[in-house]
């Protein structure tokens, strides 16, 4: 508990000093400090509705001046007595400043899923994982922000997070994105 409290106190200072937030948990980042950063970044937390399934999410991603990215993300859902639960370290971020979209990629650091569908090698620590989000609250009041579920090696034809971030796929009509029902997503160029 004490180390968490210390991290919560130090995290805003570190984020402002380095302009690259990488807390132990996505929820620990100081959003105001992150938004003051001049680098492209995306963050959010809350819940989205994936065809009636509540998915909890939190993430923060900051693009460094050399083009690499830093941050963390966590996605968790419970269903039929099973869980999908992934944590990852951010390795890439691509931002569309006109449409307030972001593509976030990383590497799985923990897979605590109990669903046997997520036991295959492509879901394990060290493997690439990614998702995309859109921040509608910045430009379209009353329209819900949206997120995809996670993609893994081979999804949508991508083999790596870097290829996904560089490819920036966005199907028409926000296909395969889900409305955020509580919380918020912020994308800043």
C-alpha positions in Angstrom: 0.0 0.0 0.0 2.8 2.4 0.9 4.6 1.8 -2.4 1.3 2.5 -4.3 0.8 5.7 -2.3 4.4 6.8 -3.0 4.0 6.0 -6.7 0.8 8.0 -6.9 2.6 11.0 -5.4 5.7 10.6 -7.6 3.9 9.7 -10.8 2.7 13.3 -11.7 6.2 14.7 -11.0 7.9 12.1 -13.2 5.3 12.5 -16.0 5.9 16.3 -16.1 9.6 16.0 -15.8 10.0 13.4 -18.6 6.8 13.9 -20.6 6.7 10.1 -20.9 4.4 8.5 -18.4 4.9 4.8 -17.6 3.3 4.0 -14.3 3.1 0.5 -12.9 -0.7 0.6 -13.6 -2.5 2.6 -16.3 -4.8 4.1 -13.7 -1.9 5.7 -11.8 -0.9 8.2 -14.5 -1.7 11.9 -13.9 -3.9 12.7 -16.9 -3.4 16.5 -16.5 0.4 16.1 -16.6 0.1 13.8 -19.6 -2.2 16.3 -21.5 0.3 19.1 -20.8 2.9 17.0 -22.7 3.6 18.2 -26.2 4.0 14.7 -27.6 1.2 12.7 -29.2 -0.6 10.7 -26.5 -3.7 8.7 -25.8 -5.3 7.6 -22.5 -8.5 6.4 -21.1 -10.3 4.2 -18.6 -13.7 2.9 -18.1 -16.0 0.3 -19.6 -17.2 -0.5 -23.1 -20.1 -2.7 -24.3 -19.0 -5.5 -26.6 -22.3 -7.0 -27.7 -23.6 -7.0 -24.2 -20.4 -8.0 -22.5 -18.9 -5.3 -20.2 -15.2 -4.9 -20.9 -13.1 -2.9 -18.4 -10.1 -1.0 -19.8 -7.4 1.4 -18.8 -4.5 2.6 -20.8 -1.9 5.4 -21.3 0.4 5.8 -24.2 2.9 8.6 -25.0 4.9 8.9 -28.2 8.5 9.8 -27.6 10.4 12.3 -29.8 12.3 9.4 -31.4 8.9 7.8 -32.6 8.9 5.0 -30.1 6.2 4.9 -27.4 5.8 4.2 -23.7 2.9 3.4 -21.4 0.7 0.5 -20.2 -2.7 -1.0 -20.8 -5.1 -3.4 -19.0 -8.2 -5.1 -20.4 -10.5 -7.3 -18.3 -13.8 -9.0 -18.9 -15.7 -11.7 -17.0 -18.3 -14.0 -18.7 -19.8 -17.4 -18.0 -17.4 -17.9 -15.0 -14.4 -17.2 -17.1 -12.1 -14.2 -17.5 -10.1 -12.5 -20.2 -7.5 -10.4 -18.4 -4.4 -8.9 -20.2 -1.8 -6.4 -19.2 0.7 -5.0 -21.6 3.6 -2.6 -22.1 3.0 0.0 -24.9 5.6 -0.1 -27.7 3.9 1.9 -30.4 1.4 4.7 -30.8 -0.1 6.2 -34.0 -2.4 9.2 -33.8 -4.8 10.7 -36.4 -5.1 14.3 -35.2 -8.0 15.1 -37.6 -10.3 12.2 -36.6 -9.1 11.9 -32.9 -8.1 8.2 -33.5 -5.3 6.3 -32.0 -3.7 2.9 -32.6 -1.9 1.5 -29.6 0.3 -1.6 -29.7 2.4 -3.4 -27.2 3.7 -6.6 -25.7 1.8 -8.8 -23.3 3.3 -8.6 -19.8 0.6 -10.7 -18.0 -2.1 -13.0 -19.1 -4.3 -13.8 -16.2 -7.1 -15.1 -18.4 -9.0 -18.2 -17.2 -10.8 -18.7 -20.6 -9.0 -21.6 -22.3 -9.4 -19.8 -25.6 -6.7 -17.4 -24.4 -4.2 -20.1 -23.4 -2.5 -20.4 -26.9 1.1 -19.2 -27.3 0.0 -16.0 -29.2 -1.6 -14.7 -26.0 1.3 -15.2 -23.6 3.8 -12.7 -22.2 6.2 -11.4 -24.7 3.7 -11.6 -27.6 2.4 -8.6 -29.5 -1.1 -7.2 -28.7 -2.9 -4.1 -30.0 -6.2 -2.1 -30.1 -7.6 1.2 -31.5 -9.7 3.9 -30.0 -11.5 7.1 -31.1 -12.1 10.1 -28.9 -15.5 11.5 -30.0 -16.0 13.5 -26.9 -13.3 16.1 -28.0 -15.1 16.9 -31.3 -18.6 15.4 -31.2 -20.4 16.1 -28.0 -23.0 13.5 -27.1 -21.3 10.8 -29.2 -19.6 8.0 -27.2 -15.9 7.3 -27.5 -15.2 3.9 -28.9 -12.6 1.1 -28.5 -11.9 -2.3 -30.1 -11.1 -5.4 -28.1 -7.5 -6.6 -28.3 -5.9 -7.9 -31.4 -3.1 -10.5 -31.4 -0.7 -12.0 -33.9 -2.5 -12.6 -37.2 -5.5 -10.5 -36.5 -6.6 -8.3 -39.5 -3.5 -9.6 -41.3 -1.0 -8.0 -38.9 1.8 -10.0 -37.3 3.3 -7.3 -35.0 2.2 -4.3 -33.0 4.6 -2.1 -35.0 2.9 -3.2 -38.2 -0.5 -2.5 -36.8 0.4 1.0 -35.6 2.0 1.8 -38.9 -0.9 0.3 -40.9 -3.5 2.3 -39.0 -6.5 0.2 -40.1 -9.9 1.9 -39.6 -12.9 0.1 -41.3 -15.8 2.3 -42.4 -18.6 3.1 -39.9 -16.3 2.4 -36.9 -16.6 -1.4 -37.6 -15.5 -3.6 -34.7 -15.3 -0.8 -32.2 -17.5 -0.7 -29.2 -19.1 2.3 -27.4 -17.6 3.4 -24.1 -20.5 3.3 -21.6 -18.6 4.7 -18.6 -15.3 6.5 -18.5 -13.5 8.5 -21.2 -10.9 8.2 -23.9 -8.6 11.1 -24.8 -6.5 11.3 -28.0 -4.1 14.3 -28.4 -1.8 14.9 -31.4 
